């Protein structure tokens, strides 16, 4: 069974200037292309784009909901075995755990509340 790890990053909000990119849409496309090519060089495959809500603080006590565009990437993990050949649980016989008894008796006097008193 193939296993993957995922990476979610915010989509770029500004374009990148190049000689060929004249319009805002072209500059944004260049920024997105560069981001995807950088991640692709590290083995990340583009999966999808999602718009998700996020709570943002406003002032000291307020909050508002904003929406963020996120890009989802994934890459295959190394083929690690999903099942182990050795048992994970010890097969040796052990003694059952003894129950802990809770008592209401105090084992010592509680410290006195109030200002500190010097001891001799």
C-alpha positions as YAML, in Angstrom:
chain: A
units: angstrom
residues:
- id: 1
  name: UNK
  ca: [0.00, 0.00, 0.00]
- id: 2
  name: UNK
  ca: [1.43, 3.37, -1.00]
- id: 3
  name: UNK
  ca: [1.80, 5.92, 1.82]
- id: 4
  name: UNK
  ca: [2.12, 9.69, 1.44]
- id: 5
  name: UNK
  ca: [3.10, 12.71, 3.46]
- id: 6
  name: UNK
  ca: [1.30, 15.99, 2.84]
- id: 7
  name: UNK
  ca: [2.31, 19.64, 2.87]
- id: 8
  name: UNK
  ca: [-0.20, 22.50, 2.92]
- id: 9
  name: UNK
  ca: [1.02, 26.03, 2.20]
- id: 10
  name: UNK
  ca: [-0.73, 29.34, 1.54]
- id: 11
  name: UNK
  ca: [-1.13, 30.28, -2.10]
- id: 12
  name: UNK
  ca: [0.88, 33.32, -3.18]
- id: 13
  name: UNK
  ca: [-0.94, 36.63, -2.87]
- id: 14
  name: UNK
  ca: [1.42, 38.72, -5.02]
- id: 15
  name: UNK
  ca: [2.81, 38.19, -8.47]
- id: 16
  name: UNK
  ca: [6.50, 38.20, -9.43]
- id: 17
  name: UNK
  ca: [7.84, 40.66, -11.95]
- id: 18
  name: UNK
  ca: [9.51, 39.32, -15.08]
- id: 19
  name: UNK
  ca: [10.06, 40.80, -18.52]
- id: 20
  name: UNK
  ca: [7.54, 38.45, -20.12]
- id: 21
  name: UNK
  ca: [4.81, 38.99, -17.50]
- id: 22
  name: UNK
  ca: [3.02, 42.25, -18.30]
- id: 23
  name: UNK
  ca: [-0.37, 41.84, -16.61]
- id: 24
  name: UNK
  ca: [-1.27, 41.07, -12.99]
- id: 25
  name: UNK
  ca: [-2.57, 37.63, -14.00]
- id: 26
  name: UNK
  ca: [0.71, 36.83, -15.81]
- id: 27
  name: UNK
  ca: [2.76, 37.91, -12.77]
- id: 28
  name: UNK
  ca: [0.60, 35.81, -10.47]
- id: 29
  name: UNK
  ca: [1.06, 32.84, -12.82]
- id: 30
  name: UNK
  ca: [4.84, 33.27, -12.66]
- id: 31
  name: UNK
  ca: [4.75, 33.31, -8.83]
- id: 32
  name: UNK
  ca: [2.62, 30.15, -8.75]
- id: 33
  name: UNK
  ca: [4.80, 28.43, -11.36]
- id: 34
  name: UNK
  ca: [7.99, 29.19, -9.43]
- id: 35
  name: UNK
  ca: [6.45, 27.93, -6.18]
- id: 36
  name: UNK
  ca: [5.26, 24.68, -7.76]
- id: 37
  name: UNK
  ca: [8.57, 24.10, -9.54]
- id: 38
  name: UNK
  ca: [10.52, 24.63, -6.30]
- id: 39
  name: UNK
  ca: [8.36, 22.12, -4.43]
- id: 40
  name: UNK
  ca: [8.37, 19.73, -7.40]
- id: 41
  name: UNK
  ca: [12.17, 19.68, -7.33]
- id: 42
  name: UNK
  ca: [11.92, 18.35, -3.77]
- id: 43
  name: UNK
  ca: [9.54, 15.56, -4.84]
- id: 44
  name: UNK
  ca: [6.22, 17.21, -3.93]
- id: 45
  name: UNK
  ca: [3.24, 16.63, -6.27]
- id: 46
  name: UNK
  ca: [0.44, 19.20, -6.47]
- id: 47
  name: UNK
  ca: [-2.88, 17.71, -5.34]
- id: 48
  name: UNK
  ca: [-5.41, 20.56, -5.12]
- id: 49
  name: UNK
  ca: [-6.23, 24.06, -3.92]
- id: 50
  name: UNK
  ca: [-8.67, 24.65, -1.06]
- id: 51
  name: UNK
  ca: [-10.28, 27.77, 0.35]
- id: 52
  name: UNK
  ca: [-10.60, 27.31, 4.11]
- id: 53
  name: UNK
  ca: [-11.97, 29.51, 6.92]
- id: 54
  name: UNK
  ca: [-9.60, 30.80, 9.58]
- id: 55
  name: UNK
  ca: [-10.31, 32.75, 12.78]
- id: 56
  name: UNK
  ca: [-8.27, 35.95, 13.03]
- id: 57
  name: UNK
  ca: [-7.93, 38.10, 16.15]
- id: 58
  name: UNK
  ca: [-9.18, 41.66, 15.99]
- id: 59
  name: UNK
  ca: [-8.23, 43.92, 18.88]
- id: 60
  name: UNK
  ca: [-7.95, 42.44, 22.36]
- id: 61
  name: UNK
  ca: [-11.04, 40.25, 22.54]
- id: 62
  name: UNK
  ca: [-12.60, 40.22, 19.10]
- id: 63
  name: UNK
  ca: [-12.18, 37.82, 16.22]
- id: 64
  name: UNK
  ca: [-13.36, 37.56, 12.66]
- id: 65
  name: UNK
  ca: [-13.46, 34.79, 10.13]
- id: 66
  name: UNK
  ca: [-11.34, 35.11, 6.99]
- id: 67
  name: UNK
  ca: [-10.83, 32.70, 4.10]
- id: 68
  name: UNK
  ca: [-7.39, 31.54, 2.99]
- id: 69
  name: UNK
  ca: [-6.40, 29.84, -0.25]
- id: 70
  name: UNK
  ca: [-4.22, 26.85, 0.54]
- id: 71
  name: UNK
  ca: [-2.24, 24.61, -1.83]
- id: 72
  name: UNK
  ca: [-2.00, 20.90, -1.00]
- id: 73
  name: UNK
  ca: [1.03, 18.86, -2.05]
- id: 74
  name: UNK
  ca: [2.00, 15.25, -1.38]
- id: 75
  name: UNK
  ca: [4.96, 12.96, -1.88]
- id: 76
  name: UNK
  ca: [5.41, 9.25, -1.45]
- id: 77
  name: UNK
  ca: [7.05, 7.99, 1.71]
- id: 78
  name: UNK
  ca: [9.83, 5.43, 1.61]
- id: 79
  name: UNK
  ca: [8.56, 1.88, 1.52]
- id: 80
  name: UNK
  ca: [8.46, 1.11, 5.21]
- id: 81
  name: UNK
  ca: [6.79, -2.09, 6.34]
- id: 82
  name: UNK
  ca: [3.33, -1.56, 7.74]
- id: 83
  name: UNK
  ca: [3.47, -4.81, 9.72]
- id: 84
  name: UNK
  ca: [6.30, -5.93, 11.95]
- id: 85
  name: UNK
  ca: [7.68, -9.45, 11.78]
- id: 86
  name: UNK
  ca: [8.29, -9.52, 15.55]
- id: 87
  name: UNK
  ca: [5.43, -9.16, 18.01]
- id: 88
  name: UNK
  ca: [5.09, -5.69, 19.52]
- id: 89
  name: UNK
  ca: [3.70, -7.11, 22.80]
- id: 90
  name: UNK
  ca: [5.83, -9.14, 25.14]
- id: 91
  name: UNK
  ca: [4.77, -12.78, 25.36]
- id: 92
  name: UNK
  ca: [6.35, -13.29, 28.80]
- id: 93
  name: UNK
  ca: [4.00, -13.85, 31.73]
- id: 94
  name: UNK
  ca: [3.95, -10.95, 34.15]
- id: 95
  name: UNK
  ca: [2.13, -10.30, 37.41]
- id: 96
  name: UNK
  ca: [-1.06, -8.29, 37.13]
- id: 97
  name: UNK
  ca: [-0.84, -4.72, 38.33]
- id: 98
  name: UNK
  ca: [-1.85, -4.19, 41.94]
- id: 99
  name: UNK
  ca: [-4.70, -1.75, 42.53]
- id: 100
  name: UNK
  ca: [-3.85, 1.51, 44.26]
- id: 101
  name: UNK
  ca: [-5.88, 2.11, 47.40]
- id: 102
  name: UNK
  ca: [-6.91, 5.67, 48.09]
- id: 103
  name: UNK
  ca: [-7.38, 6.56, 51.74]
- id: 104
  name: UNK
  ca: [-8.80, 9.64, 53.39]
- id: 105
  name: UNK
  ca: [-6.20, 9.68, 56.17]
- id: 106
  name: UNK
  ca: [-3.63, 12.41, 55.89]
- id: 107
  name: UNK
  ca: [-0.02, 11.40, 56.17]
- id: 108
  name: UNK
  ca: [1.14, 14.71, 57.63]
- id: 109
  name: UNK
  ca: [-0.03, 18.09, 58.75]
- id: 110
  name: UNK
  ca: [-0.73, 20.68, 56.10]
- id: 111
  name: UNK
  ca: [1.38, 23.83, 56.27]
- id: 112
  name: UNK
  ca: [-0.20, 26.79, 58.03]
- id: 113
  name: UNK
  ca: [-1.52, 29.57, 55.85]
- id: 114
  name: UNK
  ca: [-0.45, 33.14, 56.48]
- id: 115
  name: UNK
  ca: [2.79, 35.10, 56.63]
- id: 116
  name: UNK
  ca: [6.04, 33.21, 56.77]
- id: 117
  name: UNK
  ca: [7.38, 32.41, 60.21]
- id: 118
  name: UNK
  ca: [11.12, 32.21, 60.84]
- id: 119
  name: UNK
  ca: [12.29, 28.84, 62.18]
- id: 120
  name: UNK
  ca: [15.16, 28.47, 64.61]
...
